[in-house]
Amino acid sequence: DGYLRVDPAEFLHVREALTRVDRGESFATVAGDTGIAESTLRSLHQDRRDLYLGGEAEDDRVDEALTDVRPLKDVRAEDPDFEELRERVERLEEATDVNSR
């Protein structure tokens, strides 16, 4: 259909792996636990860390595709839009087929 799409389950899996590396776990340990090749994990950490951890990209098409997988803002810091948050959760649940597990 011409739109750039992100696989939410895969994206969140990689984000969690990069978060663990950022917290000090070794690349080898995280790679072994997640099934992501250590070389891939190192490359993603070096080249795409901000994309995965911040959920933002300079390319508008990529940035738009990341809408549903961006980290949530701290809802304690400002007046949160709960309806928007509910919609994001619903879209992620549908995309990852969470209810059929």
N, C-alpha and C positions, 0 to 999 in steps of 0.2 A: 504493500500500500504506500510505499515511499517514505514512511516515517521511521525515524531511528528509534529503536526500542532497546530497553535494558532488561535483562533477565533479573528480576528482583532477588530471587533466591541465590543466584550465583554472585551477584553484586554484593549482597549482604554477607555472604560466606567469605568473600575476599576482604571486605571491610573488616570483619571480625579478625581475620588472620593478620591484617596489617596493624590493627589496634593492639593485638597481642605483642607483635614485634616492637611497636612503639612503647609498650609498657616494660620492655626489657627482656622478653623471652627470645631465645635464639631462633634464627631463621630455620635451623635444622629441626628443632623441636616443633615449631609451628607447622613447618612443611610436613613432618611426619604425622602430626595430629590431624591436619586438614586435607591431606591428599593433594595439595598444591605443590608442584615441583619447587624445590628450594631456589633454583635459578629464576623461575618465574616470579616467585615471591620477592626475591631481591630486585628484579627489574621493576616490578610494580611499585615497590617501596621507593625506589630511586626516581622513577619516571612518572608515576601516577598516584602517588601518595595523597596529594591534595584533592584529586578527583574523587578518590574513594572515601577519604576521611572527612572532607569538607562538603562533598556532593556538589561541587561547582566546577564549571568548565568555561574556558574562554570562547569556545565555539558555541554559538546560540543553539544549534540543533542538539548538540550533546547536552548542553545545560537544560534544555527543555525535556530531554529524555530522562534526566535525573530527578525530575520533579518529585516522584513518589518514593525515591530512595534517599533523599537528603536527610541528614540527621535532623531530628526535631529540635526546635529552639527550646530553651529552658522555659517552660510554661510558668515558672514562678517569677520570672524576670519582667514580664509584661502581661497585658491582657490577651490571653490566648484565644484563638478562633477554634473553639472546640468542634464546631461543625466541620471545618476543614480537616482537623485532625482525625475525626471519625471517618471522613471520606477517604483519607489517605490509608488508614488502617484497612478499610474495606477493600480498596483496590489492591493493596499488598496481599491481603488474605486470598483474594481471587487469583491474583497472578501467581502466587506460590502454592495454590490449591491446599491451603492449610487445613481446611475443614474435612478433607477426605483422608487424613492420616490417622 
